[in-house]
Amino acid sequence: MGNDTVRSPAADEAAARRYEQRGWYFYDWACSVYSTSVLTVFLGPYLTSVAEAAADADGFVHPFGVPVRAGSFFAYSVSLSVILAVLVMPLVGAAADRTGRKKPLLAAAAYTGAAATACMFLLDGERYLLGGALLVVANAAQSVAMMLYNSYLPQIATPQERDAVSSRGWAFGYAAGALVLVANLILYSAHDGFGLSEGMAVRICLASAGLWWGAFTLIPLRRLRDRRAPAREASALPGFRQLAATVRDMRRHPLTLAFLLAYLVYNDGIQTVISQASVYGSKELGLGQSTLIVAVLLVQVLAVVGALALGRLARSHGAKRTILGSLVAWTLTLAAGYFLPAGEPVWFFVLAVGIGLVLGGSQALSRSLFSHLVPPGKEAEYFSAYELSDRGMSWLGPLLFGLTYQLTGSYRDAIISLVAFFVLGFALLARVPVRRAVAAAGNPVPERI
């Protein structure tokens, strides 16, 4: 007779959760390379240089006849991407909750974004409009895919597991970003040795991020499973009306809405810093592309440490207090960034250390905290509203950054204007009673939150 071990249903369920969680982590591994190599490092300065090459004598380009400073074009493109996301995400979120079929929608969004990113290889000469269009499509697709990805969290992790699972997901993403940035740094720094021009090296780095995104998306698509959705009335509302319907539903959960408002404000600041830091370092501080890559690589490595460390800190102090502490650190770091001397990389690296240590943790804990505030069965719909401000998709921060630069001609003024997002976000989050909010959403309240 064999010595077969009889496993309990609880053990089988835990093993199934871990299997899905490991697959779930790999979507962060897949798509974070886009956020790092494309949005944070290469595309901002490169698209700005392409726009400058197409600009008139006064430094303006004229997309569709509208005068735009070449230095503001990238920020406006990021802002425009959220308009497309607002139209699409609420519809996709409602469809995912209604049908329970998230995986096909995740696949469609991920591969749309990956294809648009791979096509950035074609961005050369004065093709700034092509670059802007690909950026808008890739950003909007990433936003839709991340909304669906995030909405799996309440389904694959128990309330006690969510801070740790969310933090591990972010850590996976930053680890992938660091790994690919090392390869980017080698290719870019030694492009002459590879027989490549500087522009060709940048275009290869951009396109390779799309290929990476598409290849590793296969892992979560194999491991995640769809859940049968409860019967719900079909919705065919336009994007803005569907978002309004979701917000009206949130009004029955005002504490959830209060947290979401705080998150939308402070995360707008975070994402704008991420998407515009390379432009600031390149154009205002006069730093070279290799310096920017090393700085972002430093952010990626420390963000892994920071995500895991703040996840541990949340176990003893609660997610809310830990996030509030991170917002104080963001404010101080951004204020210090205003005074950075030009042409001195060491101080930019110090700034990168400060950003890295709080970046991953503030994002991971915000995601896990929000997952406790979502009514069961409405995960994708609620995360569609959450995702509107995530991963550089928010429109107000880039718009403020672009307008401040357009009016003043100073990137220092543009960067310091973002402090308002962190101060207001702190004030709004401090007022949210999260334990009551979790209970009001119909979810079990963790021992510490």
C-alpha positions in Angstrom: 0.0 0.0 0.0 1.2 3.5 -0.8 1.6 6.2 1.8 -0.7 8.7 0.1 -1.1 11.9 2.1 -4.7 13.1 2.4 -4.8 16.9 2.0 -7.5 18.9 3.6 -9.7 21.1 1.4 -8.2 24.2 3.1 -4.7 23.1 2.1 -5.8 22.5 -1.4 -7.4 25.9 -1.6 -4.3 27.6 -0.2 -2.1 25.7 -2.8 -4.5 26.9 -5.6 -4.3 30.5 -4.3 -0.4 30.3 -4.3 -0.4 28.9 -7.8 -2.5 31.9 -9.1 -0.6 34.4 -7.0 2.7 33.3 -8.6 1.2 33.7 -12.1 -0.3 37.1 -11.0 3.1 38.4 -10.0 4.4 37.8 -13.5 2.1 40.4 -15.1 3.9 43.0 -13.1 7.1 41.4 -14.3 5.8 41.7 -17.9 4.4 45.2 -18.1 6.6 47.1 -15.6 9.4 47.2 -18.2 7.2 49.4 -20.3 6.7 51.8 -17.3 10.4 51.9 -16.6 12.2 51.7 -19.9 9.6 53.5 -22.0 7.6 55.9 -19.9 10.2 56.8 -17.3 13.6 56.7 -19.1 13.6 56.8 -22.9 10.4 58.0 -24.4 10.2 61.4 -22.6 13.6 62.8 -23.7 13.5 61.0 -27.1 10.0 62.1 -28.1 10.8 65.6 -26.9 13.9 65.7 -29.1 11.9 64.4 -32.0 9.3 67.2 -31.4 12.1 69.8 -31.1 13.5 68.6 -34.5 10.1 69.3 -36.0 9.5 72.6 -34.2 9.5 76.1 -35.8 11.9 78.9 -35.0 10.0 79.7 -31.8 10.2 76.2 -30.4 6.6 75.2 -31.2 5.1 72.3 -33.0 1.6 72.5 -34.5 -0.3 69.2 -34.2 -3.6 69.6 -36.0 -2.9 73.4 -36.1 -2.6 73.8 -32.3 0.6 75.6 -31.2 2.4 73.5 -28.5 5.8 74.0 -27.0 8.0 71.0 -28.1 9.0 70.6 -24.4 5.4 70.2 -23.4 4.3 67.7 -26.1 5.2 64.5 -24.1 3.4 65.7 -21.0 0.3 66.6 -23.1 0.4 63.2 -24.8 0.4 61.4 -21.4 -2.5 63.6 -20.3 -4.4 62.8 -23.5 -4.0 59.1 -22.9 -6.3 59.3 -19.9 -9.1 60.6 -22.0 -9.0 57.4 -24.1 -8.7 55.4 -20.9 -11.7 57.1 -19.3 -13.8 56.1 -22.4 -12.7 52.5 -22.4 -11.9 51.3 -18.8 -15.4 51.6 -17.2 -17.0 49.7 -20.1 -14.3 47.0 -19.9 -14.5 46.8 -16.1 -18.3 46.5 -16.1 -18.1 43.8 -18.8 -15.5 41.9 -16.8 -17.6 41.9 -13.7 -20.8 41.0 -15.6 -19.3 38.1 -17.5 -16.6 37.0 -15.2 -14.3 36.6 -18.2 -11.3 38.8 -17.3 -8.6 36.8 -19.0 -9.6 37.5 -22.7 -10.0 41.2 -21.9 -6.6 41.2 -20.1 -5.0 39.5 -23.1 -6.5 42.0 -25.6 -5.4 45.0 -23.6 -2.0 43.7 -22.9 -1.2 42.8 -26.5 -2.6 46.1 -27.8 -0.2 47.9 -25.5 2.7 45.6 -26.3 2.2 46.0 -30.1 2.0 49.8 -29.8 5.2 49.8 -27.8 7.0 47.5 -30.3 6.0 49.9 -33.1 7.9 52.7 -31.3 10.9 51.3 -33.3 9.5 53.3 -36.2 9.8 56.6 -34.3 12.6 58.6 -35.9 13.2 61.9 -37.8 10.4 64.3 -37.1 7.6 61.7 -36.5 6.5 63.3 -33.3 2.8 62.8 -34.1 3.4 59.0 -34.6 5.2 58.9 -31.2 2.4 60.8 -29.5 -0.2 58.4 -31.0 1.7 55.3 -30.0 2.1 56.7 -26.5 -1.6 57.4 -26.1 -2.5 53.9 -27.3 0.1 52.1 -25.2 -0.7 54.1 -22.1 -4.5 53.6 -22.4 -4.0 49.9 -23.1 -1.7 49.5 -20.1 -4.3 51.3 -17.9 -7.1 48.9 -19.0 -4.8 45.8 -18.5 -3.7 47.0 -15.1 -7.3 47.6 -14.0 -8.1 44.0 -14.9 -4.9 42.7 -13.3 -5.5 44.6 -10.0 -9.1 43.4 -9.8 -7.8 39.8 -9.4 -6.2 40.7 -6.0 -9.4 40.3 -3.9 -10.0 37.0 -5.6 -6.6 35.4 -5.2 -5.6 36.6 -1.7 -7.3 36.5 1.7 -7.6 39.8 3.5 -4.6 38.9 5.7 -2.5 38.1 2.6 -3.2 41.2 0.5 -0.5 43.6 1.7 2.2 41.0 1.3 0.9 39.7 -2.1 0.5 43.2 -3.5 4.0 44.2 -2.3 5.5 41.1 -3.9 3.8 41.9 -7.2 5.3 45.4 -7.2 8.7 43.9 -6.2 8.5 41.6 -9.2 7.8 44.5 -11.4 10.7 46.6 -10.2 13.1 43.7 -10.3 12.2 43.2 -14.0 12.6 46.9 -14.6 16.0 46.8 -13.1 17.1 43.8 -15.1 16.0 45.2 -18.4 17.5 48.6 -17.6 20.9 47.0 -17.1 20.6 45.5 -20.7 19.4 49.0 -21.9 22.3 50.7 -20.2 24.8 48.3 -21.9 23.3 48.7 -25.3 22.9 52.5 -25.1 26.3 53.2 -23.6 28.2 51.0 -26.1 26.0 51.7 -29.1 29.0 52.7 -31.2 30.6 49.3 -30.4 27.5 47.6 -31.7 27.5 49.6 -34.9 24.3 51.6 -33.9 23.5 55.2 -33.8 22.3 56.7 -30.5 18.7 57.1 -31.9 18.7 53.5 -33.2 19.8 52.2 -29.7 16.9 54.1 -28.1 14.5 52.7 -30.6 15.7 49.2 -29.9 15.2 49.7 -26.2 11.7 51.0 -26.7 10.7 48.2 -29.0 12.2 45.5 -26.8 10.0 46.6 -23.9 7.0 45.8 -26.1 8.4 42.3 -26.9 9.1 41.6 -23.2 5.6 42.7 -22.3 4.0 40.4 -24.8 6.2 37.4 -24.0 5.8 37.3 -20.2 2.1 38.1 -20.3 1.7 34.4 -21.4 2.5 33.3 -17.8 -0.4 35.0 -16.0 -2.8 34.1 -18.8 -2.0 30.4 -18.2 -2.3 30.5 -14.4 -5.1 33.0 -13.6 -8.6 31.6 -13.8 -11.9 33.3 -14.5 -14.7 33.1 -11.9 -18.3 32.7 -12.7 -19.9 36.1 -12.3 -23.3 36.6 -10.5 -26.1 37.5 -12.8 -26.1 41.3 -13.4 -27.9 43.6 -15.7 -26.0 44.2 -19.0 -24.6 47.7 -19.4 -24.0 49.4 -22.8 -23.4 52.9 -21.5 -20.7 55.1 -23.1 -17.5 55.4 -21.2 -18.1 58.6 -19.3 -21.7 57.6 -18.4 -20.5 54.1 -17.2 -17.9 55.8 -15.0 -20.6 58.1 -13.6 -22.7 55.0 -12.9 -19.8 53.4 -11.0 -19.3 56.6 -9.0 -23.0 56.8 -8.2 -22.7 53.2 -6.9 -19.7 54.3 -4.9 -21.9 57.0 -3.2 -23.5 54.1 -1.4 -20.0 53.5 0.0 -18.9 57.1 0.8 -15.8 56.0 2.8 -14.6 54.0 -0.2 -15.1 57.0 -2.4 -13.2 59.2 0.1 -10.2 56.9 0.0 -10.4 56.8 -3.8 -10.4 60.6 -3.9 -7.3 60.8 -1.7 -5.5 58.2 -3.8 -6.4 59.9 -7.1 -4.8 63.1 -5.7 -1.5 61.8 -4.3 -1.0 59.1 -6.9 -1.4 61.8 -9.6 1.7 63.5 -8.1 3.6 60.2 -7.9 2.9 59.2 -11.4 3.7 62.6 -12.8 7.1 62.6 -11.0 7.8 59.2 -12.5 6.8 60.2 -16.1 8.5 63.6 -16.1 11.7 63.0 -14.0 13.8 62.1 -17.1 12.7 65.2 -18.9 13.6 67.3 -15.8 17.0 65.6 -15.5 17.7 65.9 -19.2 16.4 69.4 -20.0 16.8 71.3 -16.7 19.8 69.6 -15.1 21.7 68.9 -18.3 22.3 65.2 -17.4 23.1 62.7 -20.1 21.0 59.7 -21.0 23.4 57.2 -19.3 23.2 59.2 -16.1 19.4 59.0 -16.3 19.4 55.3 -16.9 21.7 54.7 -13.9 19.4 56.9 -11.7 16.3 55.0 -12.7 18.1 51.7 -12.3 18.9 52.8 -8.7 15.2 53.6 -8.2 14.2 50.2 -9.5 16.6 48.3 -7.2 15.7 50.3 -4.1 12.0 50.1 -5.0 12.1 46.3 -4.6 13.6 46.8 -1.1 11.2 49.6 -0.3 8.1 47.7 -1.4 9.0 44.7 0.8 10.1 46.9 3.7 7.0 49.0 3.8 4.9 45.9 3.4 6.5 44.6 6.6 6.1 48.0 8.3 2.4 47.9 7.4 2.0 44.7 9.4 2.9 46.5 12.7 1.7 50.0 12.0 -1.1 49.5 9.5 -1.3 50.3 5.7 -2.9 53.7 6.2 -0.2 55.0 8.6 2.6 53.6 6.4 1.2 55.3 3.3 0.8 58.6 5.2 4.5 58.4 6.2 5.5 57.7 2.6 3.6 60.9 1.5 5.6 63.0 3.9 8.8 61.5 2.4 7.5 62.2 -1.1 6.9 65.9 -0.3 10.4 66.3 1.2 12.1 64.5 -1.7 10.3 66.6 -4.3 11.1 69.9 -2.5 14.7 68.8 -2.4 14.6 68.1 -6.2 13.7 71.8 -6.9 17.2 72.8 -5.5 19.3 70.2 -7.4 22.3 71.8 -9.0 22.6 71.4 -12.8 25.3 69.2 -14.2 26.0 67.3 -10.9 24.8 63.6 -11.3 25.6 62.7 -7.7 22.8 64.8 -6.3 20.4 63.4 -8.8 21.4 59.9 -7.6 20.6 61.0 -4.0 17.2 62.1 -5.2 16.8 58.7 -6.9 17.5 56.9 -3.6 14.8 58.9 -1.8 12.2 58.2 -4.5 13.1 54.5 -4.7 12.7 53.8 -1.0 9.1 55.1 -0.9 7.9 54.4 -4.5 7.1 50.7 -4.5 5.6 50.6 -0.9 3.3 53.6 -1.4 1.8 52.1 -4.5 1.6 48.5 -3.3 0.0 49.4 0.0 -2.5 51.7 -1.7 -3.6 48.9 -4.0 -4.0 46.4 -1.2 -5.8 48.9 1.0 -8.3 49.7 -1.8 -8.9 46.0 -2.4 -10.4 45.8 1.2 -12.8 48.7 0.3 -14.4 47.1 -2.9 -17.8 45.5 -2.5 -17.6 41.8 -3.5 -18.5 41.1 -7.1 -17.6 44.6 -8.3 -13.8 44.3 -8.3 -13.1 45.2 -12.0 -15.7 48.0 -12.1 -14.3 49.7 -9.0 -10.7 49.1 -10.0 -11.5 50.8 -13.3 -12.1 54.0 -11.4 -9.0 53.3 -9.2 -6.8 52.7 -12.3 -7.7 56.1 -13.8 -4.9 57.6 -11.7 -2.4 54.7 -11.8 0.9 54.2 -13.7 1.2 57.6 -15.3 -2.4 57.6 -16.6 -3.6 60.6 -14.6 -4.1 63.7 -16.6 -4.1 66.6 -14.1 -0.5 66.2 -13.0 1.1 66.1 -16.5 -1.2 68.9 -17.6 -0.1 71.1 -14.6 3.5 70.2 -15.3 3.1 71.0 -19.0 1.2 74.2 -18.4 3.7 75.4 -15.8 6.5 74.9 -18.2 4.6 76.5 -21.1 3.9 79.6 -19.0 7.3 79.9 -17.2 9.8 78.1 -19.4 11.2 76.5 -16.2 11.2 72.8 -15.4 12.1 73.7 -11.8 8.8 75.6 -11.4 7.0 72.7 -13.1 8.4 70.1 -10.7 7.8 72.1 -7.5 4.2 72.6 -8.6 3.5 68.9 -7.9 4.1 69.3 -4.1 0.4 70.3 -3.9 -0.7 66.8 -4.9 1.1 65.2 -1.9 0.0 67.8 0.7 -3.7 67.6 -0.4 -3.5 63.8 -0.7 -2.1 63.5 2.8 -4.9 65.7 4.2 -7.6 63.7 2.5 -6.3 60.2 3.4 -5.8 61.2 7.1 -9.6 61.8 7.3 -10.6 58.3 6.1 -11.6 55.9 8.9 -10.4 52.8 7.0 -11.7 50.1 9.5 -15.2 51.5 9.2 -14.8 51.7 5.4 -13.8 48.0 5.2 -16.8 47.0 7.2 -19.2 49.3 5.3 -18.1 47.6 2.0 -19.2 44.3 3.4 -15.7 42.8 3.8 -14.0 41.2 6.9 -11.9 43.7 8.8 -8.2 42.7 9.2 -6.7 42.8 12.6 -4.4 45.7 11.5 -5.1 48.0 8.6 
